[in-house]
Amino acid sequence: MTHLPKTLFAFFTYFLKKYWIGILFIQLFCFGWSLDQTLWPGVSMMVIDTLINYAGDRVDVWSALALPIFLGITLWLSVEFMYRTNGLLLAYYAPRLEADIRMQMFDYVQRHSHDYFSSNFTGSLSNKISDMTQSFTRIFQLIVCLFLPVALALIIAMALFAKVNIIFALLLGGWLAIHLGICFACAKKCDYYSSVHAEARTTLAGMIVDSLSNHMNVRLFKRHTFERNYLAKAQSVEILQHQNSLIFIEKMKIALGITTFLGAGVAINWYMFY
């Protein structure tokens, strides 16, 4: 039997190591977002400072603006190239990665015992394979295309703030530490609610597929009402678990919103005005 890793990190590395070169370039080009978010204000500042401090003839102002305009065009072209190349690399690797996961999970499940298939809905097993491939890609994109670029942007921002005033960098760093602390503290419970909901959703999907695949028997014995009530009970459980998952996430977002308002909003701006 094909053995697949049981932990999330091991599962990721098991499949990603085959495409590590492409993933490395995807990550590098994803950092274009970090440059886009942090360097543009600097270019704008150069333009504004040049115009404010320029005392020559208006006709010759373009010569003074040559450097910031050149830097702005270079930054725009570089970021655009990184965005588009990253998109093309994702379009190339993501389907292959999903196909690899799907086929290996299919091989893994197919080699289970007859009792295993008798104890699980066929639709439920199919739904789990489908969920795993989509969830893997979603988590991969969140980490590579969002979390790490944002982390780099914050590091660059802290460096720029420190250059202006070290207190700005300390305030930003303190807010970031609290923000990440809340995220990590809530992560385990988020995972629990998500897993419970995924199991309820998978069970419901398996029951629907099982009922549809046996539609002749349902019609023959006139069991439409029974099947609908049977599914309604599972649907009620799925609704409850889905609501619990979404409500907890919103509670976490409220806490993050408060810390963002007090830290990034009030503290940094207060010190700036001070």
Stockholm file with secondary structure:
# STOCKHOLM 1.0

chainA/1-274         MTHLPKTLFAFFTYFLKKYWIGILFIQLFCFGWSLDQTLWPGVSMMVIDTLINYAGDRVDVWSALALPIFLGITLWLSVEFMYRTNGLLLAYYAPRLEADIRMQMFDYVQRHSHDYFSSNFTGSLSNKISDMTQSFTRIFQLIVCLFLPVALALIIAMALFAKVNIIFALLLGGWLAIHLGICFACAKKCDYYSSVHAEARTTLAGMIVDSLSNHMNVRLFKRHTFERNYLAKAQSVEILQHQNSLIFIEKMKIALGITTFLGAGVAINWYMFY
#=GR chainA/1-274 SS CCCCCSSHHHHHHHHHGGGHHHHHHHHHHHTHHHHHHHHHHHHHHHHHHHHHHCCSCGGGHHHHTHHHHHHHHHHHHHHHHHHHHHHHHHHHHHHHHHHHHHHHHHHHHHTSCHHHHHHSCHHHHHHHHHHHHHHHHHHHHHIIIIIHHHHHHHHHHHHHHHHHCHHHHHHHHHHHHHHHHHHHHHHHHHHHHHHHHHHHHHHHHHHHHHHHHTHHHHHHTTCHHHHHHHHHHHHHHHHHHHHHHHHHHHHHHHHHHHHHIIIIIIIHHHHHHC
#=GC SS_cons         CCCCCSSHHHHHHHHHGGGHHHHHHHHHHHTHHHHHHHHHHHHHHHHHHHHHHCCSCGGGHHHHTHHHHHHHHHHHHHHHHHHHHHHHHHHHHHHHHHHHHHHHHHHHHHTSCHHHHHHSCHHHHHHHHHHHHHHHHHHHHHIIIIIHHHHHHHHHHHHHHHHHCHHHHHHHHHHHHHHHHHHHHHHHHHHHHHHHHHHHHHHHHHHHHHHHHTHHHHHHTTCHHHHHHHHHHHHHHHHHHHHHHHHHHHHHHHHHHHHHIIIIIIIHHHHHHC
//
